[in-house]
């Protein structure tokens, strides 16, 4: 997942790319799971689930564009050291 900017609507977004390896965007089953994830997430409405703004493909790489939430990423939390049990993001 990468940070991005929606130039049409002027808002921050998160962009999830389907990448399974160097130069490989996965086979048909992987693509189907990725598309199913996008549709399932877009169908849900909860303050605990990000909003899906768009899906598509760029240069053969499928992507999902979602709302970008403020705060630290999971990678940031992990870089700080072991997470407390249970881990609750605040």
C-alpha positions as CSV (number, residue, x, y, z in Angstrom):
1,X,0.0,0.0,0.0
2,X,1.4,3.4,-1.0
3,X,0.4,7.0,-0.3
4,X,-1.1,8.9,-3.1
5,X,-3.1,12.0,-4.0
6,X,-6.4,12.2,-5.8
7,X,-5.8,15.1,-8.2
8,X,-9.4,15.3,-9.3
9,X,-10.9,15.7,-5.8
10,X,-7.8,17.0,-4.0
11,X,-7.6,14.5,-1.2
12,X,-5.0,12.0,0.2
13,X,-5.6,8.4,-0.8
14,X,-4.0,5.0,-0.2
15,X,-3.2,2.9,-3.2
16,X,-3.0,-0.9,-2.9
17,X,-1.1,-2.6,-5.8
18,X,-1.2,-6.2,-6.7
19,X,2.4,-7.4,-6.8
20,X,3.4,-11.0,-6.1
21,X,7.0,-10.8,-7.2
22,X,9.5,-8.9,-9.4
23,X,7.7,-8.1,-12.6
24,X,4.9,-10.6,-11.8
25,X,1.3,-9.4,-11.1
26,X,-0.1,-12.8,-10.4
27,X,-2.1,-15.3,-12.3
28,X,-5.9,-15.3,-12.9
29,X,-6.7,-16.7,-9.4
30,X,-4.6,-14.0,-7.7
31,X,-6.3,-11.3,-9.8
32,X,-9.7,-12.7,-9.0
33,X,-9.0,-12.6,-5.2
34,X,-7.8,-9.0,-5.5
35,X,-10.9,-7.9,-7.4
36,X,-13.2,-9.8,-5.0
37,X,-11.4,-8.0,-2.1
38,X,-12.1,-4.7,-3.7
39,X,-15.8,-5.5,-4.3
40,X,-16.3,-6.9,-0.8
41,X,-14.7,-3.9,0.9
42,X,-16.6,-1.4,-1.3
43,X,-19.9,-3.1,-0.3
44,X,-19.2,-2.6,3.4
45,X,-19.9,0.5,5.5
46,X,-18.3,0.8,8.9
47,X,-16.1,3.3,10.7
48,X,-13.6,0.4,11.1
49,X,-13.3,-0.2,7.3
50,X,-11.6,2.1,4.8
51,X,-13.7,3.4,2.0
52,X,-12.9,2.2,-1.5
53,X,-12.8,5.1,-4.0
54,X,-11.7,3.4,-7.2
55,X,-10.3,0.2,-8.7
56,X,-8.5,-0.3,-12.0
57,X,-5.3,-1.3,-13.8
58,X,-2.3,0.8,-14.7
59,X,0.3,-0.7,-17.1
60,X,-1.0,-4.1,-16.4
61,X,-0.9,-3.7,-12.6
62,X,-4.3,-3.9,-10.8
63,X,-4.9,-1.3,-8.0
64,X,-7.4,-0.3,-5.4
65,X,-7.7,3.3,-4.3
66,X,-8.9,3.8,-0.7
67,X,-9.3,6.5,1.8
68,X,-6.0,7.3,3.5
69,X,-6.3,7.5,7.3
70,X,-4.2,9.6,9.5
71,X,-1.6,8.1,11.9
72,X,1.2,5.6,11.8
73,X,1.3,2.7,9.4
74,X,1.6,-0.9,10.7
75,X,5.2,-0.9,9.4
76,X,5.9,2.2,11.6
77,X,4.4,0.4,14.6
78,X,6.5,-2.8,13.9
79,X,9.7,-0.7,13.5
80,X,9.2,0.6,17.0
81,X,9.6,-3.0,18.4
82,X,7.4,-5.8,19.6
83,X,3.7,-4.9,19.8
84,X,1.9,-5.1,23.1
85,X,-0.8,-7.9,23.4
86,X,-3.5,-7.1,22.5
87,X,-2.4,-4.4,20.0
88,X,-4.9,-1.7,19.8
89,X,-4.3,1.2,17.3
90,X,-5.1,4.6,18.8
